[in-house]
Amino acid sequence: MSKKDFLAKMYISFKECCETEYWLELLHETGYLSDSEFESINQDNLALKKLLSSITYTTSKNLKTPNP
């Protein structure tokens, strides 16, 4: 797998985390998730989103700088 392919897959994963955040908020607001359930799942999702954001940023930056 090339670095560009890797970056594309990580970016897709990041976008999926953003969509998951939306659905978690919707489920919480409609009462399908309790406050404690929402906080637990949402914290995990936010941690994953930060990790994927960092990976996509670093990979993108490394692709733009030429290798010696």
HELIX and SHEET records of a PDB file:
HELIX    1   1 LYS A    3  GLU A   29  1                                  27    
HELIX    2   2 ASP A   35  LYS A   64  1                                  30    
END                                                                             
